[in-house]
């Protein structure tokens, strides 16, 4: 959509375009005004819920040589802003106001208010707060890992990813990133475990040399299932911290 602003800051004309609830970055606001090219411009919005947003900086486009102010003879300058999701979160009438600044950050002109409409869409539905059992499972796993750290079951280098040049001893834990999307903590079950990748190219665990301590892919799956299907019991998922 395009807004035209006069010398005194009055919005004298606008060219609307459809904006729908939930859009992000797909809708642009263009501002055309007879001001110097070195002026900075911000824009603020009053949402349909009655709250004003912060002032967002607009990006200067350039002088529009074909559009000249009859009173000053100067070309109009354009600024642009892409609407984020927080502006289109609620449907209804959105009020817009522009602010023009000097090089010292002082406002020299605030425009009159103008509006556009956000069409009704499907609002975001956030999941309820997680159940107590989810926290208990996570805390149990963290507690076991902390106990192993406190007991010196593996050295500090276990916080680093698996390295084929290291020789891992029995019970040493390392992070292996190249399994699934999120990787996993694996523990060596042999001594002098050198250059034995925990997983092969097909993602199958080398159970002769390693066992899984914590698979972050399975953990993520549990969290996703909880977030999108509250009725699923995550306690039956095959993931645990092994000792």
ZIMO-V742706 format. One line per field, one symbol per residue. phi: phi as a letter, one per 40 degrees, with the letter a starting at -180 (. if undefined). psi: psi as a letter, one per 20 degrees, with the letter a starting at -180 (. if undefined). Layout:
# ZIMO-V742706
phi: ???
psi: ???
This chain:
# ZIMO-V742706
phi: .bbbbcdcgcccaabcacbbdgcagcbbbbbbacbcccccbbbbbbcdcgcccccccbcccicbccbbcccbgcccbbbbaccccccbcbchcbcbabbbbcccgccbabcccbbabcccbbccbccccccccccccccdcccccccccccgcacccccccdbcccbccdgcbacbccbgcbgacbbcbbcfcbfbddbcccgcccccbbbccacccccccccccccbacccccccccaaccb
psi: qppppahjjpoiqqorqppqpiqoiipqppppqlrqijqqprqqporijiqqrrppqqppfrqnhiopphhijqqqqqqqppprhhhjhqqapppqpqppqaijjqphpprrqrrrpoqpboqpoqqrqqrhhghggghgghggghghghikhqrhiiirqppiiqoprpjpqrpohlpbhiaqpqppjrrlnplnphqahjjppnihiqqpgoohghghgggggghiniipoiijqmproq.
